Amino acid sequence: MDETPLIRRFLPYLYWLIGLFLVYFVVNALIAPYASGITLSVQIVIRRLIEIGGFLLAIFAGLAIIEVYFYQIFFRQPRTILTAWIVRILQGVFAGMGLLMVLAFFERTDLFRLQEGLLRSILYFPNTLVDGLRSTLMGIGLTKDSSGWMSGVVLIVIFAGLFFLIHQLTVPRSSKLGMAYLLVLPAFIGVLVLIIYPFLFEIKLAFSNASLGTQATKNAQYGLIYGWNNLVTLFTGTVAKDATFFEVLGRTVLWTVINVVFHVSGGMALALLLHRPMKLQGFYRTLLVFPWAVPTTIVAMALRNEFDSRYGLFNILLSNLNSWLVDVSQGMVSVPVLGEMFAWLAAHIGPVSWRQDPFWAFVSVLITNIWLGIPFMMVIILGGLQSISHEYYEAAEIDGASKFQQFRHITLPLLRPVLTPAVILGVVWTFNKFDVIYLITQGGPQEKTDILVSSMYKAAFSFYRYGFTAMFALVIFVILLAFALVYLRVSGGLKSVTE
Amino acid sequence: MTSTRFSSLRRALRWFFVRSRGDSPFKTLLIHLALIGASIIAVYPVLRVVTISLRPNDALLTTDLRIIPQNATLDNYRTVLFGDPTKNRQSDFFLWLWNSFSVVAVTSIISVILAAVSAYAFSRFRFPGRSAGLVFLLTTQMIPAGMLLLPLFIMLAQLRMINTSLGLIIAYSVSSVPLTIWTLKGYYDTIPIDLEEAALIDGATRFTVFTKIILPLSSPALAIAFLFSFMGGWSEYLVARVVLQKNDLYTWPLGIFTYAQQFTVAWGQFAAASVMIAVPVMVLFLYSSKWLISGLTLGSVKG
């Protein structure tokens, strides 16, 4: 790997890109007044940049404030008892405000709801302060947008002042763990807001009757009885519109097992073929990772039409094969066994209705997903193979081990640290991966190709059964967790990975 | 004359079969045939998209299997890039690209920054909650993508962020952070700790160590992490479909799906748009695949 910074190496391409865009904008500005429709213009770009820039600044300023706050808690201590009081009170007020803002966020997103009143106004006290600041700024004569920006700036200045004050009142101290926690904090906050909170929200939603009729959570009712109802509907009723839970569960297991088995065995086979000193190795590898390199969405949409009954690739190939078989069998009518065999083949192999027949529809999504997934496993396994030292094989050769024995007793065990996480992740990903299904068959015909996750997606966003979907999601999560725990118990755990 | 021809053939054969660790020529040939077969299966469906994009509009529906179709034309590309002059319609292709790019680039920047910092802590410090945190991050990968989508959707609706690109940025950031942390931690673990210790003894602070030693040394890994989360979001369809409903905010997967829905004239345009999007992505991917692979395996093999 050479050491020129990546950015510098990509700089020329960047210049080209910018140049092309400039040309595009000039041409566009000339054409735009004479045509209909929306197209990219300078205004759109600038508006988006401002929007995103404000968002990024807000996020990073917020994170910076939290970081400095915790830095001062970990690494500074008050000089005297008096300053200790001042500092601790300031920090306490900070923490209280922060807590209130978090609770207000919960209320705002309907995790719980408060009636108008004292409690609610306490909860929204920090927000009221900010709003007050903003309206004061608007009173001075700023527009709505710039008052938002300016109040952000004012807030940052206030915070900076407070932090400076605390800094003056304290002396440094050392902390062994403080650094680690400070570093982990931003990602931790991100995960908390984006994963844990929605997860909790989902649990709450599972015990509700939220749907389109209740305007999502606005008029929804909560209670154990609703959760129970959702659970009963899940196991006895239909999951989306036609299919039942256990039918879809069975299909999901089938989908996952078939996919992962083909991914691992296909990837293993290709990796073993590639892993030897040979010509054109890099060339083959490049070609073989194509399915991984092409964006999945494009592949799925493209293959969707290749499963067309007349003009799709698969039926063209099958009908060509069929006519060839018919020709051959006509030429061989007189040959005793072969003739009959070919006649049978010609009668049974031919174009298939990928769209209407549930079985073939399922096969079509399987083909696509297997094709898509093999390169990833191949690459992972190839990496694992390359890390196995030659000496093991040489020793085994001297001891007279056959190729199969070498594979069974050297390759497989040494591949395990690579294979274990890859298989776990593969199973989980495949279990959850339904973009191929959604884009190719949309679960049809009659939801005969749906797996659990795609049914769930439909229940939520086509049938708007929110409470039900949340319970559905929890059940899926429990299934996956059970699988992972059993697998970890059986395979000896992730210890090798985390330590 | 014949002898020279044979010798060149022999030389070609020797070139082909050389260095094949004890494999017989016949076996080598079989291996090459198998690999060629597999390569064709891997590449042909992709080439079909190129073929369809080159077909003239009156010949879209054909059972032809040639790679370069008869009367190949670039009409579809022109329509996608510059709109359809006969219908006086502008092209929204660049708008989609810009929407995708702006959303995904910001998502990747956020997740790489967050991950780069916390992965360093996971790699270099031993603190209570460390391995629990790592396992927890892996567990989040177990949560079905669609599962968090519903609460996120309702949350975003409450915050009035449905139909904004910021909403999509938030929704995307969920999935990419945990895995990025794992990849980067795996890479940091391979950087010798002596470098840092020497710098620390010389009086450098942790911050200088991180910015002056760790970040420059791990710039390939950072690039990979960026690329990884970029690719993850770049061709995402299902989340975008839920969060964005307005035409002018469409990311390209939503956009070209409007082309792909039927087997009509738009099919050729879909193919052309796909080719133009896929080619740069693939070039980038194949170019960086070596690092990608080393990053992936390091993340899983070494602890």
Interface residues (C-beta under 8 A of the other chain):
Chain A: M1 P5 L6 Y24 I31 A32 Y34 A35 S36 G37 I38 T39 L40 I44 V45 R48 L49 E51 I52 F55 L56 I59 R108 T109 D110 L177 M179 A180 Y181 L183 V184 L185 P186 A187 F188 G190 V191 L194 I195 Y197 P198 F199 F201 E202 L205 A210 A216 T217 L270 L273 L274 R276 P277 M278 K279 L280 Y284 T286 L287 L288 V289 F290 P291 W292 A293 V294 P295 T296 T297 I298 V299 M301 A302 L303 R304 N305 E306 D308 R310 Y311 L313 I316 L317 S319 W371 P375 V379 I380 L382 G383 G384 S387 P417 V418 P421 A422 L425 V428 W429 F431 N432 F434 D435 Y438 L439 V453 S454 M456 Y457 A460 F461 Y466 T469 A470 A473 I476 F477 L480 L481 A484 L494 S496 V497 T498 E499
Chain B: W15 F16 V18 R19 S20 R21 D23 T28 I31 H32 A34 L35 I36 A38 S39 I41 A42 V43 P45 V46 R48 V49 I52 L61 T62 T63 L65 F82 G83 N88 R89 Q90 S91 D92 F94 L95 L97 W98 N99 S102 V106 I109 I110 I113 L114 A115 V117 S118 Y120 A121 F122 F125 F127 P128 R130 S131 G133 L134 V135 L137 L138 T139 T140 Q141 M142 I143 P144 A145 G146 M147 L148 L149 L150 P151 L152 F153 I154 M155 A157 Q158 L159 T164 S165 L166 I169 I170 S173 V174 V177 P178 I181 R206 P216 S219 P220 A223 M231 W234 S235 E236 Y237 L238 R241 V242 N247 D248 P253 I256 F257 A260 F263 W267 F270 A271 S274 I277 A278 V281 M282 F285 L286 S289 W291 L292 I293 S294 L296 T297 S300 V301 G303
